Amino acid sequence: MKVLFDEYFYTVYTRDPAAEPGRMESVIRALPEYAEITSPGYASEKQILLAHTRHHVDDVKRQGLYDVAALAAGAAIDTARIGLEEPAFGAIRPPGHHASADSSWGFCYFNNMAIALLALHEEKRIGSAIVLDIDLHYGDGTDNILGGKHWVKTFNIAKNSREKYLYEVEQILSENRVDLIGISAGFDNHMNDWGGLMATDDYRAIGRMVRHAARGSGGGCFALLEGGYNHNVLGRNAAALMGGLWMPDDE
């Protein structure tokens, strides 16, 4: 399984929980043995402008965050492209799902998921897609950018029990046959993170369901790292999702 990652993502580029030292290290240390780290390229400004206004791009430049954010966006595009052929995971930061077309908040700068899907649609690689956002927080930026597009749907899962959560994921996947499924993979709803709800094995189950759905519709799937702030469990949770995506039947 290809994992898109660059050591630049270890950089402590600002003071927020997503940029804390040790966060990306926890993900990389826990990678499964079948993971193959693959270096990403930078998103071009043209690709970033598919999702964001010139004003917003210039604002990120003024903050001195353009390079790391453009690399995360580029890694997202590469992850999505690979996902059309085999499941892939983007171990990237800054995260992206709170970045809207003309503004951002919540530790995000460019919307990695939106840029990836818009780039692939522009290249005519996909005609339909869904975003399954499993982060604790609503992906308002993704909805802002993709909400008016007829070819893509975004789903934010918000339930107060693990059983209901997994059932909703299953229902969404059963009702949508698309070319590509993108997971906004936030792990901050874990029982030992901010949300206090999900078990590590639940992320494996989600990965398994997504892989089965992609296979059933003849499409692809990929995941991009969003939230998750307890370094003691983040790596295990990411590895569990990868395991479900790569080996959906516990092969």
N, C-alpha and C positions, 0 to 999 in steps of 0.2 A: 504494500500500500504506500503510495507516495504521500509524503507529508511536506508541504511547502513551508520552508523556514529559512531565515537568514539570521546570522549572528547580530546583525544590526537591531533585531527585535529585542535583544538583551538590553539595549540602551535605555537608561533612565532619562527619558526625554522631557518629562514634566513631573510635577508633584501631584499624583493622584493614584488611587489604588490599582488602576490598570497598568501603570508604569513602574510599579514598585520593583525593586531588585528582588530576584528570586522567583518571580511569578513565571516567566517563560522557562526558566531553568527547571521548575517543577514539572512542566509539561514535557520537556525534552528528556528529562531523566526517566520518565515513566513510559516512554514510547514502547510499543510492543516490538518483539523481535522481527516481525515481518515489515515494520515501517522502514521506508527508504527516504531519507531526507533529501529533498530536491530544492535547489536554489531557484528562487523566483526572479523575475525581472520587474522593473518599475513600470507602473501605469504611465502612459503618455498623458500629457495635459489634455489632448483631444478626448481621450477615453474618460478622464475625470470629468470633463465638461459635459459628458452625456448625462451626468447625474446632478452636477452642481453648477451654480452660476459663477460667472467670472468674479463677481464681488466676493463670493465665499472662498474661491481658490486663492485670490489675492490676500484675503484675511488670514488664511492658514499660512501663507508665505510670510506675512508680517509677524506671525507668532514664532517663526523659525521652525515650524513643524512639517513643512511641505515634504521634505525628503523621506522621512520615516513613514508619513502617511501615504505618500505615493508608492512606496515599496509595499506597504500592506495592501493597497488597492491592486497593485500589479500581481502580488501573490494570490489575491482573490481571483483575479482573471485566470491566472495559470491553473489554480485549483479547479475552477469551474470547467475549464477546457479539458483537463485530465478526467474530471468527473463524468464527462460524456462517454468515456471509454471504460473507466474503472473507478470505484469509489476513491475519493481523495480528501485530505484534511489540510486546511490552512491554519498552521500554528502561527498566527500573526497578531501584531498589535501596532498601532492603536486599533481598538475595536471600532465598529462603524454604525451600529443600528440606530443610534441617536443623532446621526448626521442627516439633516434635511437638505433640500436643494440650496438654501441660502443661509443656513445657520447650523450650529451643532452644539451639543452639550453632552454631559454624561461620559466624559473621557473619550469622546469620539471626535473625528475631524472630517474624514471622508467616509462615505457610506460604501464599505467594501462590497457588500452583497449586491447593492443596487448597481454599482459600477460594473461588477462582473456579469450580471445578467444582461444589462444594457449593452455591454460590449459584445457578448455572444449573440445577442439578438441582432445587433448592427452587422455582425459578420455573417448573419443568416445561418448560424449553427443551430439555433433553437427557434421554435415557433411558439412554444408554450412552456411555462414554468410555474412552480409554486415556491414560496419561502415559508419554511416551518421554523418559527422563532421560538426556541425553548428557553430563552433567557428569562430570568425572574422579572425583568422590566419590559414594558411594552416597547416594541421597536417602532417608535413614532416616526423616525427619520425614513425608514424603509417604506412605511406606508405613505409618507409625504411624497416620496419620489416615484414610487411604483404604483400608487393607488389608482391613478387614472389610466393605466395601461390595460388594454383588453386581454393581452396575452399572458398576464401574470397575476397571481393571487397571493396575498400575504396572510398568514395565519399566526396569531399570537396566542399561545396556550396559557390559560390562567384558570387553574382549578385548585380546590382546597384539599384534595386527597390524591394520592398517587394513582389509585385505581381509576378515578375519573379523568385524570390527566392522560394516562396511557390510552384510555378508551377514546378520548377526543382525538389523539394523534392517529389512532387506528381508523377512526371514522373519516377524518380529513383525507388520509391517504387512499382510502377505499373509494372516495367520491371524486378523485381528481387524477386523471391519467394525462401525464404531461411528458415533455421531452427531458426536463431536468428538474430535480428537487434539490433546493439549496437549504441547508440547515444553518440558521443563525445560532451557533452552539454556545450559549451561555450556560455556565454550570453553577451560577450563584443561587439557584433554587435548591441546591443539595441540602440534606438534613444537617450538615456541618458547615454550611455557608449561610449567607444572609437570609435566604428564604426558608430554610429549615424543613423542607418537604421531601425531596426526592432521594432515593437510594442510588448508590453507584450502579447497581444492576439495572435500574430503570433506564439509564442512558444506553446500556448495551441493548435493551429491548427496543428503544427508539431507533437505534441504528439498524437493528435487524428488520424492523418494520419498514423503514425507509428503503433499505436495499431490496426487500421483497417487492415493494410497490414499484420501484424503478425497473426491476426486472420484468414485472408483470405488464408494464406499459411500454417496454422496449426503450426506456430512457436511461438517463444517468443520474448520479447523485454525488453530492459533495457537502462538506461542512466547513464553516469558518468560525474560528474562536471569537467569542464576544466576552461575556462576563465570567466571573468565577474568581474569588479573591482569597479563599483559604488555601494557602500553598500546600498544606498537608494532604489535601484531598483532590485538588484541581487536576493533577497529573493522572491520578487513577480514574477520575471521571472522564477525562478526555480519552484515555486509553480504552475505557469501556465502550464509549461511543464508536471509536475506531473499530473495536472488535466486532461490534454488531454490524457495522457497515461492511467490513471485510469478510467476516465469517458468519453470515446470518443464521446458519443452522448449526453453529458450534462445531464446524468441520475440523 
